[in-house]
Amino acid sequence: MADEPDQERLKALEMRLAKMKGAVEGPRKAHQDDQYSQAQLAWRMVIELVAGLGIGFGIGYGLDSLLGTMPLFLVLFILAGFAAGIKTMLRSAREVQERKAAQPAKREED
């Protein structure tokens, strides 16, 4: 008879723990998804910077070849490509920040 109250208390405790675990865990996003999205963002920014440098190099080298002023336009357009790549990276970062800032507002509405 002494075991019956303990068994009931244990079952009640197990039910409360299970309920609390369900409330805490809930629908969670897999941590791998978050890592992949961060890696994709990093690669996107690297590619934007390298593309800006490559396009600047190509335009500068082409103009220098046509005009015979070898290092002048090459240096200018590489710097311009670098600036354009940085500007594009900052725009991408701002876009991601705005998207993340809008997510909690959506969760509150649901």
N, C-alpha and C positions, 0 to 999 in steps of 0.2 A: 504494500500500500504506500509505502514511503517513496517508491519509485514513480508512481503515477503523477504526482504533481511536478516532479522534476522533468518527466517526459513531456508533459504539456507545456511547461515553461521553455524547454529546449525547442519544441516544435514552433512555438510562438516566436522565439528568438530567431530561429532559422528563417521563418517567413518574413520577419521584419528586415533581416539582413539581405535576403533575396530581393525584397522590394526596394531597399535602399541602393543595392548594387545596380538594379535595373534603372533607377532614377538617375544615378550618377553616371553610369556608362552611356545609356541612351544611344541615339544614333550618332556614332562617332565617325569622323573622317579618318580613313587609313593614313597613317603617318607617312607611308610611302608616296601617296598621292601628293602630299605637301612637298616632299623632297623633290619629286619629279617636276612639279610646277616651278620650284625655285631654280632648279637646274636649267629648265627651259628658259626661264627669264634671263639667267646669267648668260647662256649661250646666245640668246637673241641680242643682248646688249653687246657682246663681243663681236658678233657678226655685223651689227650695225656700225661699230667703230671701224672694223677692218674694211668693210665695204666703202665707207667714206674715204678712208686712206687710199684704197685701191683705185677708186674712181678719180680722186684727185691726182694720183700718180699718173694714171692713164691720160687724162686731159693735159696735164703739165708736160709730160714727155712728148705727147703728140704735137702740142703747140711749139715746143722747143725744137723738135725735129723739123717742122715746117718752116719756122722762122729763123733757125740757126742760132738761137740764144740759149744754149744748152742748160745751164743750171737755173736760170731766172724763173721761168714759168713752172718748172718742175717743183722748185721749193715753194713758190707761192700757192700752187694748187694742192700740194701735199698739206700745207698748213690750213688751207680752206677746207679740204676734205676732212682733216682732223677736227676742225671746228664744227663742221656739219655732222660728223659722227657723234661728237659729244652732245650736240643739240638734240639729235635724234634719240640718244640714250636717255637724256633727261626727260624728254617727252614720254618715252616708254615708262620710265620710273614714275612719272606723275600719273600716267594712265593706270598703272597698277595700284598706286596709293588711292586714287579715287575709287577704283573698283572695290578695294578692301574697305574703304570708309563707308561705302554704300551697302555692304553686306550686313552689318549689324542692324541697320534700319529695316532691311527686309525681314530679318528674323523676328524683330519686335512686332511687325505687322501681322506675321503668320500666327 
